[in-house]
Amino acid sequence: MDIKRRKLILGGVALGAVAGVAVLRPKAQGQGGHSKYFSSVSKALDNAGFSGPTLVIDLENLQKNADILAGHLRGHYDYRVVAKSLPSLNLLDAITQRTNTNRIMVFQLPFLQKLVKSYPASDILLGKPLPIAAAKAFYFGTRAEHFDPTRQLQWLVDSPRRLNQYADLARSLKQSLRINIEIDVGLHRGGIASAEDLSTMLGIIQREPYLEFSGFMGYDAHAAKMPSVLGGPEKAITRGLDIYQSRVEQAKIQLGSAFPKAATLNAAGSPTYQLYKSRADRAPCNEIAAGSCLVKPVGFDIPTLSDHLPAAYIASPVLKKLSQTQIPGIEGLTGPFSWLNPNREQSFFISGGYWKAEPESPKGLSINPIYGRSSNQEMLNGSNKVLLNEDDWVFLRPTQSESVFLQFGDIAVYSKGEIVDLWPVMSNS
């Protein structure tokens, strides 16, 4: 093969490779600046004098979500608000009043200590087993004057060993402790998984004069992610309810008349609560716990919550705008990188960052996987179609609520074009 022909072939191959890469290049994302909605939120933040990272709650969407949840449960189950997902007394006020419930699920000792003072008429169920040291701290710490834990508080217990610890505490206090038993509903999140363990725990309660059985809790929220090859969410829920029913029947037989007529039989979670509506006639549970679906972070964009609306955003101002994206040490590749992915053409550094959140507005922003993350000045990339300047707001959607909501100070409450209130968050200390 002569040199001229070889060059022609190699040139054709190279041209084909370039054409192939060009076809595979992602399209430039972005539609300019903010939508009408986020432009309104931006203006509201500016008018209210905000200048740093802020968590924003859309009050109307929050209320709509509460109404949607209440509509699904009404006439079927009682509703218990999950405090860890809504870690603000004002936020809890808004939900408990909108859904007309006094039932709260609590996961942290500091939250428990605050809530018994702020909600003296509440019915509180622990959402996870707490170390016995936490229970002791509750009883030996500053107590709420009008909250009676012997009637209004249920400790979640998941094993005979832990139950014996709570029995020792009850004897030392000479005070009744209500015990709710966590059961494994087939998803192995924790809780008792055998009839033998349940029999042992019920036996301990029967022998201990200061222990009172109050009911069961079976958490199944992660059933919503069960793959179809394993039967999907529907099969997981059905199996879980069968297990739940067998535990209830066992307890009724063993306890007899001591089984409480108003037992708390708690189940579900935000991702699965809507799957219970069609099962109301045969489900052994009588109340549903949910919280995150009311603010709907990204992690809850799932089919079972398709009728819920996003109600929480992180707003952060743009500190710096660069017309290109340069990676330290490989600046010479800036041009090729931008050509390969036009969505890396511009760089925007925002105040703060590294949150459990994803860019939401303007459309087309993304986190650079090579440059690295920063909790001080996070870099976001966008194509030249993204229109942002210094001091403009960027909006991100949290992927979860419980830990993210605690990182910004007071929550800015947005309603009808204005920031209408500031809601302090609770702390974990």
Backbone hydrogen bonds, N-H to C=O, Kabsch-Sander energy under -0.5 kcal/mol:
donor,donor_aa,acceptor,acceptor_aa,energy
6,R,2,D,-2.3
7,K,3,I,-2.4
8,L,4,K,-1.7
9,I,5,R,-2.3
10,L,6,R,-2.8
11,G,7,K,-2.5
12,G,8,L,-2.1
13,V,9,I,-2.5
14,A,10,L,-2.7
15,L,11,G,-2.7
16,G,12,G,-2.3
17,A,13,V,-2.5
18,V,14,A,-2.6
19,A,15,L,-2.4
20,G,16,G,-2.5
21,V,17,A,-2.6
22,A,18,V,-2.5
23,V,19,A,-2.0
24,L,20,G,-1.7
25,R,21,V,-1.1
32,G,385,K,-1.2
33,G,31,Q,-0.5
39,S,35,S,-2.3
40,S,36,K,-1.7
41,V,37,Y,-1.9
42,S,38,F,-2.5
43,K,39,S,-2.3
44,A,40,S,-2.1
45,L,41,V,-2.4
46,D,42,S,-2.4
47,N,43,K,-2.7
48,A,44,A,-1.6
49,G,46,D,-1.3
50,F,45,L,-2.3
54,T,315,A,-2.6
56,V,54,T,-0.5
56,V,313,Y,-3.5
57,I,412,A,-2.6
58,D,311,A,-2.3
59,L,57,I,-0.9
59,L,414,Y,-2.5
62,L,58,D,-2.3
63,Q,59,L,-2.5
64,K,60,E,-2.4
65,N,61,N,-2.5
66,A,62,L,-2.0
67,D,63,Q,-2.3
68,I,64,K,-2.4
69,L,65,N,-2.6
70,A,66,A,-2.6
71,G,67,D,-2.3
72,H,68,I,-1.8
73,L,69,L,-1.9
74,R,70,A,-2.4
76,H,73,L,-2.9
77,Y,73,L,-2.2
78,D,286,N,-2.3
80,R,288,I,-2.8
81,V,103,R,-2.5
82,V,290,A,-1.4
83,A,81,V,-0.8
83,A,105,M,-2.7
85,S,82,V,-0.7
86,L,83,A,-1.0
88,S,86,L,-2.6
92,L,88,S,-2.7
93,D,89,L,-2.6
94,A,90,N,-2.4
95,I,91,L,-1.7
96,T,92,L,-3.2
97,Q,93,D,-2.3
98,R,94,A,-1.5
99,T,95,I,-2.6
100,N,96,T,-0.8
101,T,96,T,-1.8
104,I,123,D,-2.6
105,M,81,V,-3.5
106,V,125,L,-2.0
112,L,108,Q,-2.4
113,Q,109,L,-2.7
114,K,110,P,-1.7
115,L,111,F,-2.9
116,V,112,L,-2.1
117,K,113,Q,-0.5
117,K,114,K,-0.6
118,S,114,K,-2.2
119,Y,115,L,-2.9
122,S,119,Y,-2.1
123,D,102,N,-2.4
124,I,122,S,-0.6
124,I,152,Q,-3.3
125,L,104,I,-2.3
126,L,154,Q,-2.3
127,G,106,V,-3.2
128,K,106,V,-0.5
134,A,131,P,-1.3
135,A,131,P,-1.4
136,K,132,I,-2.5
137,A,133,A,-2.2
138,F,134,A,-1.9
139,Y,135,A,-2.0
140,F,136,K,-2.6
141,G,137,A,-0.9
148,D,146,H,-0.5
151,R,148,D,-1.7
152,Q,148,D,-2.7
153,L,149,P,-1.2
154,Q,124,I,-2.1
155,W,178,R,-2.8
157,V,180,N,-2.5
163,L,159,S,-2.2
164,N,160,P,-2.3
165,Q,161,R,-1.4
166,Y,162,R,-2.0
167,A,163,L,-2.2
168,D,164,N,-2.1
169,L,165,Q,-1.9
170,A,166,Y,-2.5
171,R,167,A,-2.3
172,S,168,D,-2.1
173,L,169,L,-2.2
174,K,170,A,-1.6
175,Q,170,A,-1.7
177,L,210,Y,-2.9
178,R,153,L,-0.6
179,I,212,E,-3.6
180,N,155,W,-2.9
180,N,178,R,-0.5
181,I,215,G,-2.5
182,E,157,V,-2.4
183,I,217,M,-2.5
184,D,192,I,-3.0
185,V,183,I,-0.7
192,I,182,E,-2.5
198,L,194,S,-1.8
199,S,195,A,-2.5
200,T,196,E,-2.3
201,M,197,D,-2.5
202,L,198,L,-2.9
203,G,199,S,-2.0
204,I,200,T,-2.0
205,I,201,M,-2.1
206,Q,202,L,-2.3
207,R,203,G,-1.8
208,E,204,I,-1.8
211,L,208,E,-1.5
212,E,177,L,-2.4
214,S,179,I,-3.1
215,G,179,I,-0.9
216,F,264,T,-1.6
217,M,181,I,-1.9
218,G,266,N,-2.1
220,D,268,A,-0.7
221,A,268,A,-0.5
223,A,220,D,-2.5
224,A,221,A,-1.6
225,K,222,H,-1.4
226,M,223,A,-1.8
230,L,227,P,-1.7
231,G,228,S,-1.9
232,G,227,P,-2.2
235,K,231,G,-1.1
236,A,232,G,-1.7
237,I,233,P,-2.7
238,T,234,E,-2.3
239,R,235,K,-2.6
240,G,236,A,-2.3
241,L,237,I,-2.6
242,D,238,T,-1.8
243,I,239,R,-2.0
244,Y,240,G,-2.7
245,Q,241,L,-2.7
246,S,242,D,-1.9
247,R,243,I,-1.9
248,V,244,Y,-2.2
249,E,245,Q,-2.5
250,Q,246,S,-2.0
251,A,247,R,-2.4
252,K,248,V,-2.4
253,I,249,E,-2.0
254,Q,250,Q,-2.6
255,L,251,A,-2.9
256,G,252,K,-1.7
258,A,255,L,-2.1
259,F,256,G,-1.8
263,A,260,P,-1.2
264,T,214,S,-2.8
265,L,263,A,-0.8
266,N,216,F,-2.7
266,N,264,T,-0.7
267,A,287,E,-1.3
268,A,218,G,-0.8
272,T,269,G,-1.0
273,Y,269,G,-1.8
275,L,272,T,-1.7
276,Y,273,Y,-1.4
277,K,274,Q,-0.8
279,R,276,Y,-1.0
280,A,277,K,-1.1
282,R,279,R,-1.6
283,A,279,R,-2.0
286,N,265,L,-2.1
287,E,265,L,-1.6
288,I,78,D,-2.6
289,A,267,A,-1.9
290,A,80,R,-1.6
294,L,291,G,-1.8
295,V,292,S,-1.6
296,K,292,S,-2.5
298,V,398,P,-3.0
299,G,399,T,-1.1
300,F,297,P,-2.0
301,D,298,V,-2.1
302,I,300,F,-1.9
305,L,302,I,-2.0
306,S,303,P,-1.5
308,H,305,L,-1.7
311,A,295,V,-2.5
312,A,295,V,-0.7
313,Y,56,V,-2.4
314,I,396,L,-3.2
315,A,54,T,-3.3
315,A,313,Y,-0.5
316,S,394,V,-2.5
318,V,392,D,-2.8
319,L,349,F,-3.5
320,K,349,F,-1.6
322,L,347,S,-2.9
326,Q,324,Q,-0.6
330,I,327,I,-2.0
333,L,330,I,-2.1
334,T,331,E,-1.9
337,F,333,L,-2.8
338,S,334,T,-2.2
339,W,335,G,-2.2
340,L,336,P,-2.9
341,N,337,F,-2.2
344,R,341,N,-2.0
345,E,342,P,-1.3
346,Q,382,G,-3.3
347,S,322,L,-2.3
348,F,380,L,-3.0
349,F,320,K,-2.4
350,I,348,F,-0.6
350,I,378,E,-2.5
351,S,317,P,-1.7
352,G,376,N,-3.2
357,A,355,W,-2.0
358,E,397,R,-2.4
360,E,395,F,-3.3
361,S,395,F,-2.1
365,L,362,P,-1.0
366,S,381,N,-1.8
368,N,379,M,-0.8
372,G,368,N,-1.1
378,E,350,I,-0.5
378,E,352,G,-2.4
380,L,348,F,-3.0
380,L,378,E,-0.5
381,N,366,S,-3.2
382,G,346,Q,-1.5
383,S,29,Q,-0.5
386,V,383,S,-1.6
387,L,32,G,-2.2
387,L,385,K,-0.6
388,L,386,V,-0.8
391,D,318,V,-3.1
392,D,389,N,-2.0
394,V,316,S,-2.9
395,F,361,S,-2.9
396,L,314,I,-2.7
397,R,358,E,-3.0
399,T,356,K,-2.7
400,Q,356,K,-0.7
405,F,401,S,-2.7
406,L,403,S,-0.7
407,Q,404,V,-1.9
408,F,405,F,-0.6
411,I,423,W,-3.1
412,A,55,L,-2.9
413,V,411,I,-0.6
413,V,421,D,-2.6
414,Y,57,I,-3.2
414,Y,412,A,-0.7
415,S,418,E,-2.9
418,E,415,S,-1.2
420,V,413,V,-2.5
420,V,418,E,-0.8
421,D,413,V,-0.8
423,W,411,I,-2.4
426,M,87,P,-2.4
